[in-house]
Structures are given as C-alpha cells and as structure tokens.
Amino acid sequence: MHQIIEQVCDQYLNPKNAWMYEREVHRAMDEFLGAARNGPLPEVALPFFADWFVFDFPMEGGETPLKRFYSMNPTGLSEADLVWCKRIIDENHYDFFQVIKNKKRHITVSGVREGGEFVIADRALDCPVGDVFVSRIIPGKDAWSIASMDPIGLPHPSNRDMARIRNEFPILDPRIVYQEIVAVGDANMSMPLEVQKMDGDLVVATGGDTHADDDCPVCLVLQDAKRKNRVPTEKELDKAFKEANKRDSHKK
C-alpha cells in the first residue's frame, strides 16, 4: 500500500484516535455492511472496507478521509507529498482491469468499464494476458500501482463474464464488490475465503461449499484452512492459483 494511504488509514482507523473519529468510523461500518451489520467487520471484509473508507466514504461535510487528510495535513506532509496526495485523489481508478501485456517487471491493463490503458509495476506482475482483476490503481513515479490490499482475480473470463462485469454493477466501488462478489451467499459473513464460479471460471469469494468435492489446488487450500478454522494466507492462495493455472494450460 502506498505510504500516504497508510498514513490516512492510521490517522482515521487507529484505535488511539478513536476519541476523534469513532462515531464516523462506526457510521462508515454501518453503511458498508448495511442490513448485515450486527457486530465487528468480518476479517475478510477489512481490505475492502479500508479501501472504500479512504477513497469513497463521505465524512461529515462531504469530504472523503483522503480529501480531509489532504486539506488538513494532520501529519505535516511536505509540499512534494501534498502534491502526490492530490494526484492520488484526482487520478485513482477503481475498475475491472484486463491484462493486455505482460512483460518483465510490469503489466499493461485496460479498464473494462471506464477504458484507458495503464502500465502497472506491482504485485500483479504474474497475471497472464487475458486475466481480469478488480482493484484500485493509483499513479506512481514511473508506472501505476495497485492500491487495494486484496485484489480479486478472474482468470480467463468468458464473453458472458465480461458482459456481466460491464453491465451488472451500476456503481462500482469496494463496498459493492464486497457485498456482491465476496460476501454473496454467506449469510453470516463469518466463514473463511471460498471459491465460487462465474460461468466456469474461478473467482475468489466467501462462504458456501460449492467446491467441497473439487480437487483443484485452490479448493484444497481453502478446504484445509476451513478445517483448521483459519483464513488462508496470501502466499498460500498465490501458490494455489499458479498451480491451478498450470493445470488449466495443460488441458488446452
């Protein structure tokens, strides 16, 4: 995560500042989960909540936490950092991105809904051409960076999947992605990460036992984590997805 975004999260979400922002944060959690709010945020929701809170949540007065941070500068950012912060505010994009080039040290993606091409130098470097992921990207010095802590990937999307991506979400933000993709089918939102399908292709989601008998590497990792009552690590999921992609490529 970008250093400035980390500072924004620390300013508004750190418990030591609860005396200043607790009411706003609780209101944000209520809006994020809606009718499903009956306790603390589920662990799997935290990355999506943090993204939505920083960039999209309207605080009292209408500013997002990121804009309020910029206008008040509570941590004493330098002039250069304030300019950078303003760029992040003005130029960030939240979209489904499809990989159109994959070269050493960077990938090029196109915005599925908003258009545009972006060169990204980040942890998404292993995404094969044609794959889609939903995330927020922000400008960097030489390339764009992924700002979302937990991007969701959709390998090898079909034409039907692409049509759904373009048309099913009148508004697209991390709250919608969590509610409509991650938490779908998980009534109490207390289960570890699971895998669901969109027209035959894998997408990370939560809840359900759709693939209890599936022998795919991702499902096996999730089943093992579920038995141990824990959430799989990002390293475990990355390894499993790579293995699954290798199997898919051998079948073609």
Secondary structure, DSSP 4 states (H G I P E B T S, - for coil): --HHHHHHHHHHHSGGGHHHHHHHHHHHHHHHHGGG-SSSPPGGGHHHHHHHHHHT---TTS--HHHHHHHH-TT---HHHHHHHHHHHHH-EEEEEEEEEEETTEEEEEETTT--EEEE-SGGGGPPTT-EEEEEEEE-SSSEEE--SS-EEESS--HHHHHHHHHS-SS-SHHHHIIIIISTT-TTS-SPEEEEEETTEEEEEES--TTTT---HHHHHHHHHHHTTSPPPHHHHHHHHHHHHHHHHHH-
